[in-house]
Amino acid sequence: MKQKLLSKIDLISELENGCKPITKWKIGTEHEKFAYDKKSLKPIQYEKIKLLFLSLTKDFNWEKVFENEKLIGLKKNGSSITLEPGGQIELSGAPVENLFQTCQQVNTHKNELKDVSDSLNIDYMGMGVLPKWNLSDIPIMPKKRYEIMRDHMKKVGTHGLDMMLRTCTIQANLDFDSESDMVKKMRVALAIQPAIIALYANSPFVEGKLTDFCSYRSMIWTKTDDKRCGFLPFVYDKGFSFESYVDYLLDVPMYFVKRNGAYINCAGESFKDFMKGKLPSFTGEFPTLIDWNDHMTVSFPEVRLKKFLEVRGADGGPWSSVCALPAFWTGILYDKNVLDEVWDLVKKWDLEQKQTFYLEVARNGLRSRCPENNDIKDLLKRLLDLSKSGLKKRKIIIDKKDESFFLDPLYKVLKSKKSPAEKWNELFLKKWNKDLDKIYEINFF
């Protein structure tokens, strides 16, 4: 059968197909952490990660995922454990109906890792950037996709390898019911994302040294690849739509095409040319919707649109912060009145103010000023209270606690008036006498 050629309408429809009635909205949570050897404190090599994955398979019935006969991931019941470029371990939880379920996934993952890691002398760290070690000390994972990305990133930015090899994040995935709902949620999420970057700022170190940033991870993303990363100004254009986002993705350079399990290097080439059968690396071939969905994953903005919204701005952190992030965004984005109230707070900010806010929080964390020169802590208090209200109205209660319980770690950070990075800063300069090995003594579990 002759392959149907993709049209732009097909690409738009693929996004439209993500629209779901409110009764079918789910919550997804993804989080990464650094695995390291307890004795040397160095990132663990692939062979030890392989042993870790084999133990999880044997003891907890995870199914193996291979690439070219290399074990590169695990899957079970809609969840997956993946091997990131520098050996970071990521859990992508299956979409669930409430925060108690997503936190159960997170805690089960923690317990399973703990059970199999002690015998392998592995421990884990929740930070936004690997605080110690040079890039040359970080092992390269055997995935062809990452090889293509590494080679291309050297040509388009100054910190692409840093992003790949020594950053970790926490991400929340949420749904929308219509194009207009997507537009409002994306505009709100992009506008207040800097406040969450500040609240989660947890990466002041790199290569054993203190930087000038609270979230060095966030700064890294601004220096990775301007064509596919960062803030998206066009989201605030009049008429922003699914089609607008498709137009953006069509201008994002490709990385690869996958055929028969193999990756074909198309880095820097155009998906538009691919749709015409004129891709230089793949002449005469045309894309499928699977190719398009793969292409959607190689743009990395702060808020990413697929068949759902991915909110991607938080530094990796201790275990308590993992469940707090989807809680915050669920409370903000899943209650119409709360969403409207937050939109009323931010819609008067102009584009320059939003972009300046985004760039400032990487350096200053909770010392930042938000648009209109207001204290970011006042904005965050308002946002947390609104999120709490949205969560309470969901009326999902277990053991006499509703979902707003999961916001407690964020209120605690805000009450301290210091981003996590500022606390590391004080420990490093005073109590630890600049001995960063001390951070490996912290129990991030």
Secondary structure, DSSP 4 states (H G I P E B T S, - for coil): -PPPPP-HHHHHHHHHTT---GGG--EEEEEEEEEEETTT-PBPPHHHHHHHHHHHHHHH-PEEEEETTEEEEEEETTEEEEE-TTS-EEEEPPPBSSHHHHHHHHHHHHHHHHHHHGGGTEEEE--SB--S--GGGSPPP--HHHHHHHHHHHHH-SSHHHHHHHB-EEEEEE--SSHHHHHHHHHHHHHHHHHHHHHH--B-EETTEE-S-SBHHHHHHHTT-TTTEE--GGGGSTT--HHHHHHHHHHSPP-EEEETTEEEE-TT--HHHHHTT--GGGTT----HHHHHHHHTT-EESEEESSSEEEEEEEP--HHHHHHHHHHHHHHHS-HHHHHHHHHHHTTS-HHHHHHHHHHHHHHGGG-EEGGGEEHHHHHHHHHHHHHHHHHHH--EETTEEGGGGGHHHHHHHHHTS-HHHHHHHIIIIITTT-GGGGGGS---
